[in-house]
Amino acid sequence: MLPRLLRGCGLMAYGLFIVVLFVLAAYISFSAFVRSGVTKVPNVVGMPRAEAASALADQGLELETAKGGGRYDEKVPAGRIARQNPDPTTFVKRGRPVVVVLSLGPRRVQVPDLTGKNLPAAQAAASGQGLGIGNILGAFAPNREPAGTVLVQDPEPGASVPPATGVNVTLAMAAQGERYIMPDLVYRDYEAVRPYFEQVGFKLGNVKFERYEGVAAGVILRQFPLPGHPVTRDDAISLVVATAEGLPGVPADPGAPPASPPAAAPGAPGTGGQ
């Protein structure tokens, strides 16, 4: 009884072994059959188009350029493969096309001409090109350009730069007024000085009257700016004038020369000085 049972178990084990061996052989055969028409997609990103086509052909694949043109890429030079589909290392059937996108190189924009524009207009023109305004400096306008307009820009108009680059500009500042040398007004008659200075466009600012013993009323005692100091027509001239109220007055010297206008400072614009 026992030998017969052992013989039956041996036959069952042998049969099971045959079945497993058959299944394994079938799987290997099927896999080999299927994989005979499948290949791994090579990585062609960064290659020139001709080199990429050759690499794909070696794997039984075809290169197809994507419709719609290339794309800008900061890392991949123009004319090389920027993207591919399917991705590298993917298994596909032989003969399938691999779609690639060619790089247009780094994106560049052209710098507009900002000279002569005021700051808001310059900002709008730069923004329209995808740029910004960088450093802002000021300089006196050599040709009396309107204050606040762009005199110089960097980069120059027409230059090709990456998007969002800041364009540095120099804005015109209001031109300096004509400069004059302040004359000595001390001991001159205030009533003679005042109308002349006002007539030629100078401003008399604070005028203070003080009693000063021994000096006639109307005589200038002190002045600011001091004699020899450079002034412009925008500078206020302050004076201290004697008043003889309640004090014996000494008449002003009738032989004193009349007040002279401020002399133009050497090198001042509009005065001919160098």
ABEGO torsion letter per residue (X at the ends): XAAAAAAAAAAAAAAAAAAAAAAAAAAAAAAAAAAAABBBBBBABGBBAAAAAAAAAAAGBBBBBBBGEBBBBAABBBGBBABBOBBBGBBBBBGBBBBBBBBAEBBBBBBBBABGBBAAAAAAAAAAAGBBBBBBBBBBBAAGBBBGBBABBOBBBGBBBBBGBBBBBBBBBBBBBBBBBBBBABGBBAAAAAAAAAAAGBBBBBBBBBBBBGBBBGBBABBOBBBGBBBBAABBBBBBBBBABGBBBBBBBAABBBBBBBBBBBGBBGAGBX
